[in-house]
Amino acid sequence: MNISAAIWAMQAFNGLSTFCVLLLMALGLAIVFGQMGVINMAHGEFLTIGAYTTYLLSEVSERWLPAFANWYFFVAIAVAFVLAGSLGLVVEHLMIRKLYRRPLDTLLATWGLSLIMQQAFRSVFGAREVSAKLPDWLMGSLKPTAAIDIPINGLVVMGLTTLLTAGVLFALFYTRFGIDVRATMQNRTMASAVGINTARIDRLAFGLGCGLAGVAGAAFTTIGSTGPTSGSLYIVDTFLVVVFGGAQSLFGTIASAFTIAQTQATTEFFMTGSMAKVLTLSLVILILMARPQGLFALKVRR
Amino acid sequence: MHRSLNRERLTTVSVAALLSILQLGMTGCKDSSKSVGESQASAATSGGTGGLAVTEKEVVVGQLHSATGTMAISETGSIEAERLAIEQINDMGGILGRKMRIIQEDGASDWPTFAEKAKLLLEADHVASVFGCWTSASRKAVLPVFEKDNGLLYYPTFYEGLEQSKNVFYTGQEATQQILAGLDWIQKEKNAKTFYLIGSDYIWPRTSNKIARKHIENVLHGTVVGEEYYPLGYTQFGSLINKIKAQKPDVVYAIVVGGSNVSFYKQLKAAGVTAENQTLLTISVTEDEMLGIGGENMVGYYAAMKYFQSLDNENNKKFVAAFKAKYGPNSVIGDVSQAAYLGPWLYKLGVEKAQSFDVDKVVAASPGIELTTAPEGYVKIHPNHHLWSKLRVGLAQADGQFKVVYESGLLEPNPFPKGYQ
C-alpha cells in the first residue's frame, strides 16, 4: 500500500473523527438551545466541568487506586454526566426558568454565569492548565498497515458519540419523556393544558443538555486541554453546528456537524488552517443567507 | 406584570453596570487632570524623585498582569516570580534603603483594561516602576501610556522583537535570540534539510516563523516544505498531522500557543507521531505549558528557551528552592517566570547605579548593567534595552521537565534584524 493511499485513508478517518467531535459538543446544546430555545452561553463551562472531573478522577486513581488507572476514564464520563447534569438542574431552577420568555436576557445572564464559572474554576484548580494522566492504551493508535495510524482516542469519541446520539434520538422520539419534551417545546400552553408538567420537563431537559456537555468535556480531555477557559474553545463551533443545522431539528444538527466537519477537514488538507476556517465559515454564512432557518427546519403551525 | 417588573429590574441593573464602567473611565480622566498638582505635592515630600511615590522608607512599584481571564494561565508564573524577587530584595534591605511596596493591578486579559490600569498606576499611584504585561498585545496597549507619562516598564516575555522604547526594558529574549541558535543546533545535530513551520495565527508566531524561514533558506540552505497557521484556540489538528506525515519533514518547527498547544501534542501522539519518528523543535512550550500538555505527550521533543528549571548552576538552585518554598513543592518555573524574576533585580541595580529613582536617570544608567546572580547565569543590559543572554535547547522529559542538551554562547539582542524582515 503506498503512502498517498494511506494518507487518504487517515484523512477520511480524520473527517469522520472531526464530525464526531462536533456532534458530541453540539448534542447538549441541540437540546438546550435547539429544543428549548435557551441561548446558553455557559454551555462551554459545563464541558469544562466534565474535563475537570476526568482530571480529578485521574488524580484519585493515580494516588489511591492504581489498579483502576486503565479504566477510570469510563467512570469519569459517567460521573461527569451526573455532576454537570445536577448543576444544570440547579441552574435551571435558580436562573433559567425565570427567563424562558426572554431569550435575549438569557443570553446576558448565561454569559455572566460563564464568567462566574470560569473564575470559580480558576480559584479552585488554579489558573494554570492541568493534565489528566490518560491510560496509555487510550493515547495510542491502531496500525492496520505499516503506514496507517488510527488514533484510538478518535475511535472512543466516535463510539461515544454514536451511543449518545442514538440514546438522545431514542429518548426524544420513543419515550414518554421525549414526547412531553417535544410537546412542551412546540406549544407550551397546550402541553400544559393536556396535563404535562412543563416546568418539570424544562428542568429535566436542561439538565440532560448540561449532562451531555459534561460527557463531551470528559471525552475531550483525550484531544484537548483542561483549564478554566477550555470550554470556551468549543462554544462558537457548538452554536455554529446547532444554528446551521436548523435549531429545532436533531437530524439537522447531525447533518450540519457532518457537513462542517467534512468541509473543514478537506479544505484544511489543501490550504492552511486559518484559510480553511475562513472558507468553511463563509460557506456557512452563504447557506444561512439562502436558508435562514438552517439545513433542516421543523414545520410547525404557529 | 411580574415579568415586566423583573425585566425592568434587569434593565436597571445593566444600565447601572454600564454607568459604573463609564464612571471608571471618567475617574481615570479626572485623575490625570489632578495628577499635575498631586505630583508636585509628592515631589516636595520625596526629595527630587521626579514626582514618584518614593518616601524615605519605601518605594512604590506596580505589578500589572492578568490575574483573571484567559491569560491568567500564563501570567500567574510571572506574578509569582516578581513577588518573590521583590520579597528577597526587601529582605536584603530594599533599594537605596527603601523597601519596595507593590500595588497590583489586574489587566484581566483585556488590552484596553491594561492601558487603563497602566494609567492608574502611573498617574494616580505614581509608581516608580512597573513589572508587567505578558502578551505583545497588552504591551502595545500600554506603550503609549508609558511613553506619555514617562513610566518605566519591565516586560518579561520572549517576543517577536521589532520594538524598542526608552520606557521599556525587555527581560525576555527577542526573536533572533530565541530562534537562530536553536535552528543552527538542530540542523547540525539532525542533519536537517527540510523544515515544516507551524504556528498559531497572530503576530508572534508569524514574525518568528518569518525569521526562521529566512534563516533556514539563506543561512542554513535548507527548504521550508510547509508553513501553516491555525486560529487561536483551534482544537482539531488531524489534517495538519496527516500533512506532516505526507511531507515527512526533517524538523517540525512549532509555535502553537494556549489551549491549541495541548490539542496539538495530544493529537500528534494519538496519531502515532512521536519523537522516535519525527524531530520537533518548539519555542512555545515551557515547564508551565508542560503541566497542561502532560510530559508523557511531549517526551523527546526539543524546546529552545533561555531558561529551564533544570539548569545546573548555583544561582538557579537557590532560585528554585526559594520559589518552591514560597509556592509549594509542586510548582514549576518556566522561561518567562525566570525573566520576570530578573525585572525587580535589574531595576534595583539601575536605581543604585543612578543613585536616583528618577526614570530618566535609571534609564540612562541601565545599559551595561550586569546581573551575575540571575538563575539563567549571567545577563547584561544592552543599550537597546534588551538583554544579552544565552540560548538553551531542552529535551522534554516525561516528568514535565527538560534536560538541557545544548547551550549557546552569550547572544547579542537584535530587535531589528537586518535581512530577516
Interface residues (C-beta under 8 A of the other chain):
Chain A: I3 S4 I7 M10 Q11 N14 S17 T18 V21 K98 R101 R102 D105 L108 Q119 R122 G126 A127 R128 E129 V130 S131 A132 K133 L134 M139 G140 S141 K143 D149 P151 I152 N153 G154 F220 T222 I223 G224 S225 T226 G227 P228 T229 S230 S232 L233 Y234 Q264 A265 E268 F269 T272 G273 S274 A276 K277
Chain B: R3 N6 R7 L10 S14 A67 T68 G69 T70 A72 I73 E75 T76 G77 D201 E227 E228 Y229 Y230 P231 G233 Y234 T235 Q236 G238 S239 L240 I241 N242 K243 K245 A246 G258 G259 N261 V262 S263 K266 Q267 K269 A270 A271 G272 V273 D288 E289 L291 G292 I293 G294 E296 N297
